Amino acid sequence: MFRTNPLGSVVFLASMALIAVGGLVLLKTAFARHADGRRQVLWLPLALGSLMLVGFVTLSGVFGHEVYECEILGTKVCD
């Protein structure tokens, strides 16, 4: 993947980073404070942030496996 299209790899890695950052920002906003100092848990940002981080971990694992299999081991069955 890295040898065939370096620009595509950069775009993919940047989008993966944005998914991770977006998930962390959503989790930070899920635990917002009111003006009087009370904490309030917002469930929608909590669920979406968790979903984004789970997706990031899953995609990172799949992508890492593909890079290891195709680039390091050099198998012939890569796309």
Backbone hydrogen bonds, N-H to C=O, Kabsch-Sander energy under -0.5 kcal/mol:
donor,donor_aa,acceptor,acceptor_aa,energy
5,N,1,M,-1.6
9,S,5,N,-1.6
10,V,6,P,-2.0
11,V,7,L,-2.4
12,F,8,G,-2.3
13,L,9,S,-2.6
14,A,10,V,-2.4
15,S,11,V,-2.3
16,M,12,F,-2.1
17,A,13,L,-2.1
18,L,14,A,-2.2
19,I,15,S,-1.9
20,A,16,M,-2.0
21,V,17,A,-2.6
22,G,18,L,-2.6
23,G,19,I,-2.2
24,L,20,A,-2.1
25,V,21,V,-2.5
26,L,22,G,-2.4
27,L,23,G,-2.1
28,K,24,L,-2.1
29,T,25,V,-2.3
30,A,26,L,-1.1
31,F,27,L,-0.6
31,F,28,K,-0.8
32,A,29,T,-0.6
32,A,40,Q,-0.8
34,H,38,R,-3.1
37,G,34,H,-1.4
40,Q,32,A,-2.7
42,L,30,A,-3.0
42,L,40,Q,-0.6
43,W,41,V,-0.7
46,L,42,L,-1.4
47,A,43,W,-2.5
48,L,44,L,-2.7
49,G,45,P,-2.7
50,S,46,L,-2.0
51,L,47,A,-2.3
52,M,48,L,-2.5
53,L,49,G,-2.2
54,V,50,S,-2.4
55,G,51,L,-2.4
56,F,52,M,-2.2
57,V,53,L,-2.3
58,T,54,V,-2.4
59,L,55,G,-2.9
60,S,56,F,-2.4
61,G,57,V,-2.1
62,V,58,T,-2.3
63,F,59,L,-2.7
64,G,60,S,-2.7
65,H,61,G,-2.1
66,E,62,V,-2.1
67,V,63,F,-2.6
68,Y,64,G,-2.4
69,E,65,H,-2.7
70,C,66,E,-2.8
71,E,67,V,-2.4
72,I,67,V,-1.1
72,I,68,Y,-0.6
73,L,68,Y,-2.3
75,T,69,E,-1.8
